[in-house]
Amino acid sequence: NRLCGGRLVGAEQGSCEVAMWPQGFTSGDFKVDTGTAGSCTLLAQIALPCLLFTSGSTFSGRGGTDVNWSPPIDEMRLCLMP
């Protein structure tokens, strides 16, 4: 919510659908921890397009790097950011 403000609906355990309406982007240093083995690559895929609309921002994520149904870290390392 700090990155783009807005309204988030459905972000609770067991939800099958999540929707977000951003309201404007804010620069900053963003750190995210899934708190589990959840995929940090999925978090990065969500954050990176938003970060393109800020200046001087940083992003660091902590979580799983090779999680089922998520892009592996090597895909991000070798393809997305060669």
Summary of the structure (lengths in Angstrom):
residues: 82
radius of gyration: 13.4
end to end distance: 28.7
largest distance: 35.3
contacts: 191
relative contact order: 0.20
helix: 24%
strand: 22%
